[in-house]
Amino acid sequence: MSDKSNAVTDDEFVEADELLASIPVEAEAMDLAEADGFMTAVQLLPKTPETKDWLPHILSTIGAKDAGTGSAASDKRLRALLLKRFHQIGDQLTQAVPLDPVYFEAEDEKGRPLTGKAAIEALEPFALGFLEAAQTWPGILDTNSRAVARSLHGVLRHLPEEALGDFAQVKTILDKEAPLEDLPSALSDMVSCLAEIAHETKGYDLPELNEPEEGEEKA
């Protein structure tokens, strides 16, 4: 089992997201959910890039040089929190523990939580971050493994409409042939797909997956 004493706490998730939000808007930093998808994909790459190569992508998705919060102490704290989460994801994968993707509850224009199929929108940032890493380094999108390609569908189907590109047709087929009814079922499906990718790209054992409970939210 993973060492829960090294797990990121709820307060640390909130702190990390607030620190990311404090980076100047022109740098276009990721939010924590997007960063979590990004770091998950990095952990799934056959060859893991060095921290100095992947961490700056979270601080600025447009490659702004030396992007940060404006405070050396805050930058140091943010780096520590991101690395703590990165290593937690890696530990869960190597120890065959189901991942717990970060997401934020989706709301309507009046601030009310979305329910049913509409609530699945909460997974869009995670999918965006995942795609960013998969497009940056080889080993996932360019795979020759049918298992990886198939499992990728379970992640990329959650991309926002404007980011789907050529995958839009695949998503339409998936939504018809393998519909997801609510956020818990979508989350469970995505976690299962991530485990399958890890099994193929890293050789990790597959975890025993449990259905998430209705209303369960991370971060």
C-alpha positions as CSV (number, residue, x, y, z in Angstrom):
1,M,0.0,0.0,0.0
2,S,1.1,3.6,-0.6
3,D,2.4,5.6,2.3
4,K,-0.4,7.9,3.3
5,S,1.9,9.9,5.5
6,N,3.5,11.2,2.3
7,A,0.2,12.0,0.7
8,V,-0.8,15.6,-0.2
9,T,-3.3,16.9,2.3
10,D,-6.5,18.7,1.4
11,D,-5.1,21.9,2.8
12,E,-2.0,21.4,0.6
13,F,-4.1,20.9,-2.5
14,V,-5.9,24.2,-1.8
15,E,-2.6,25.9,-1.1
16,A,-1.0,24.7,-4.3
17,D,-4.0,25.8,-6.4
18,E,-3.9,29.2,-4.8
19,L,-0.2,29.6,-5.5
20,L,-0.7,28.6,-9.1
21,A,-3.5,31.2,-9.3
22,S,-1.2,33.8,-8.0
23,I,1.1,33.5,-11.1
24,P,0.5,36.5,-13.4
25,V,-2.3,35.7,-15.8
26,E,-0.2,36.4,-18.9
27,A,2.0,33.4,-18.1
28,E,-1.1,31.2,-18.5
29,A,-0.3,28.8,-15.7
30,M,-2.2,25.6,-15.2
31,D,-4.7,25.2,-12.4
32,L,-4.2,22.3,-10.0
33,A,-6.5,19.9,-11.8
34,E,-4.8,20.6,-15.1
35,A,-1.4,20.2,-13.5
36,D,-2.5,16.9,-12.0
37,G,-3.4,15.6,-15.4
38,F,-0.1,16.8,-16.7
39,M,2.0,15.2,-14.0
40,T,0.1,12.0,-14.3
41,A,0.9,11.8,-18.0
42,V,4.6,12.6,-17.2
43,Q,4.6,9.7,-14.8
44,L,3.2,7.4,-17.5
45,L,5.8,8.2,-20.1
46,P,8.1,5.3,-20.9
47,K,11.0,7.6,-20.1
48,T,10.3,10.2,-17.4
49,P,11.8,13.6,-18.2
50,E,13.8,15.5,-15.6
51,T,12.0,17.9,-13.3
52,K,13.6,20.9,-14.8
53,D,12.1,20.0,-18.1
54,W,8.5,19.3,-17.1
55,L,7.8,21.6,-14.1
56,P,8.0,24.9,-16.0
57,H,5.2,23.8,-18.3
58,I,2.9,23.9,-15.3
59,L,4.0,27.5,-14.4
60,S,3.4,28.7,-18.0
61,T,1.7,26.8,-20.8
62,I,3.1,29.3,-23.3
63,G,6.7,28.9,-22.2
64,A,7.1,32.2,-20.4
65,K,10.6,32.4,-19.1
66,D,11.0,32.3,-15.3
67,A,7.2,32.3,-14.7
68,G,6.4,32.3,-11.0
69,T,4.4,33.9,-8.2
70,G,6.7,36.9,-7.7
71,S,7.9,35.6,-4.4
72,A,11.0,33.4,-4.0
73,A,9.5,31.8,-0.9
74,S,6.1,31.1,-2.6
75,D,7.9,29.7,-5.7
76,K,9.9,27.4,-3.5
77,R,6.7,26.3,-1.6
78,L,4.8,25.7,-4.9
79,R,7.6,23.6,-6.3
80,A,7.7,21.5,-3.1
81,L,4.0,20.9,-3.3
82,L,4.0,20.0,-6.9
83,L,6.9,17.6,-6.5
84,K,5.1,16.0,-3.5
85,R,2.1,15.4,-5.6
86,F,4.2,14.2,-8.5
87,H,5.9,11.6,-6.3
88,Q,2.6,10.6,-4.7
89,I,1.2,9.8,-8.2
90,G,4.3,7.8,-9.0
91,D,4.0,5.9,-5.7
92,Q,0.4,5.0,-6.4
93,L,1.3,3.7,-9.9
94,T,4.3,1.6,-8.8
95,Q,2.3,0.2,-5.8
96,A,-0.8,-0.6,-7.9
97,V,-3.0,1.8,-5.9
98,P,-5.8,3.4,-7.9
99,L,-5.1,7.0,-8.8
100,D,-7.2,9.8,-7.3
101,P,-7.2,12.5,-10.0
102,V,-7.7,16.1,-8.9
103,Y,-10.8,17.8,-10.1
104,F,-13.1,20.6,-9.1
105,E,-16.8,20.4,-9.0
106,A,-18.4,21.8,-12.2
107,E,-21.1,24.5,-11.6
108,D,-23.7,26.2,-13.7
109,E,-23.9,29.9,-14.3
110,K,-25.6,30.4,-11.0
111,G,-22.9,28.6,-9.1
112,R,-24.9,25.4,-8.5
113,P,-23.2,22.1,-8.8
114,L,-23.9,20.2,-12.0
115,T,-25.3,16.7,-11.7
116,G,-25.7,13.6,-13.8
117,K,-23.8,13.6,-17.2
118,A,-23.3,17.4,-17.0
119,A,-21.1,16.9,-13.9
120,I,-18.5,15.0,-16.0
121,E,-17.3,18.4,-17.2
122,A,-15.3,18.5,-14.0
123,L,-12.7,16.2,-15.7
124,E,-11.9,18.5,-18.5
125,P,-8.9,20.3,-16.9
126,F,-7.3,17.0,-16.0
127,A,-7.7,15.8,-19.6
128,L,-6.2,19.0,-20.9
129,G,-3.2,18.7,-18.7
130,F,-2.7,15.1,-19.7
131,L,-2.9,16.0,-23.4
132,E,-0.3,18.8,-22.9
133,A,2.3,16.3,-21.6
134,A,1.4,13.6,-24.0
135,Q,1.9,16.0,-26.9
136,T,5.2,17.3,-25.5
137,W,7.1,14.0,-25.0
138,P,7.0,10.8,-27.0
139,G,5.7,7.5,-25.7
140,I,1.9,7.9,-25.3
141,L,0.2,9.5,-28.3
142,D,2.7,7.9,-30.7
143,T,2.4,4.4,-29.2
144,N,2.2,1.2,-31.2
145,S,0.3,-0.4,-28.4
146,R,-3.3,-1.0,-29.1
147,A,-4.0,-1.3,-25.4
148,V,-2.5,2.2,-24.7
149,A,-4.4,3.7,-27.7
150,R,-7.6,2.2,-26.5
151,S,-7.1,3.4,-23.0
152,L,-6.2,6.9,-24.1
153,H,-9.8,7.2,-25.3
154,G,-10.9,7.0,-21.7
155,V,-8.9,10.1,-20.9
156,L,-9.2,12.2,-24.1
157,R,-12.9,11.8,-24.3
158,H,-13.1,14.3,-21.4
159,L,-11.3,17.1,-23.3
160,P,-13.4,20.3,-23.8
161,E,-15.1,20.5,-27.2
162,E,-12.6,23.1,-28.5
163,A,-9.7,20.9,-27.7
164,L,-11.0,17.7,-29.2
165,G,-9.7,18.2,-32.8
166,D,-9.5,15.0,-34.8
167,F,-10.7,13.1,-31.7
168,A,-14.2,14.6,-31.9
169,Q,-15.4,11.7,-34.1
170,V,-14.0,9.1,-31.7
171,K,-15.7,10.8,-28.8
172,T,-19.0,10.8,-30.6
173,I,-18.7,7.0,-31.1
174,L,-17.7,6.5,-27.5
175,D,-20.6,8.5,-26.1
176,K,-22.9,6.4,-28.2
177,E,-21.4,2.9,-27.6
178,A,-19.9,3.4,-24.1
179,P,-21.9,6.2,-22.5
180,L,-21.0,7.5,-19.0
181,E,-23.9,8.4,-16.8
182,D,-22.4,10.6,-14.1
183,L,-19.1,11.8,-12.6
184,P,-18.4,8.8,-10.4
185,S,-18.7,6.4,-13.3
186,A,-16.6,8.7,-15.6
187,L,-13.9,9.0,-12.9
188,S,-13.8,5.2,-12.3
189,D,-13.5,4.6,-16.1
190,M,-10.7,7.2,-16.4
191,V,-8.8,5.8,-13.5
192,S,-9.1,2.3,-15.0
193,C,-7.8,3.6,-18.3
194,L,-4.8,5.3,-16.6
195,A,-3.9,2.1,-14.9
196,E,-4.0,0.2,-18.2
197,I,-1.7,2.8,-19.7
198,A,0.7,2.5,-16.8
199,H,0.6,-1.3,-17.2
200,E,1.7,-1.0,-20.8
201,T,4.2,1.9,-20.7
202,K,5.8,1.1,-17.3
203,G,5.0,-2.6,-16.7
204,Y,3.2,-1.8,-13.4
205,D,0.7,-4.2,-11.9
206,L,-3.0,-3.3,-12.4
207,P,-4.7,-2.1,-9.2
208,E,-8.0,-3.4,-7.8
209,L,-10.4,-0.6,-8.7
210,N,-13.4,0.4,-6.5
211,E,-16.3,2.5,-7.7
212,P,-16.0,6.1,-6.3
213,E,-18.9,7.2,-4.2
214,E,-21.4,9.7,-5.5
215,G,-20.4,13.3,-4.6
216,E,-16.8,12.4,-3.9
217,E,-14.6,15.3,-4.9
218,K,-10.8,15.8,-4.9
219,A,-9.4,19.2,-4.0
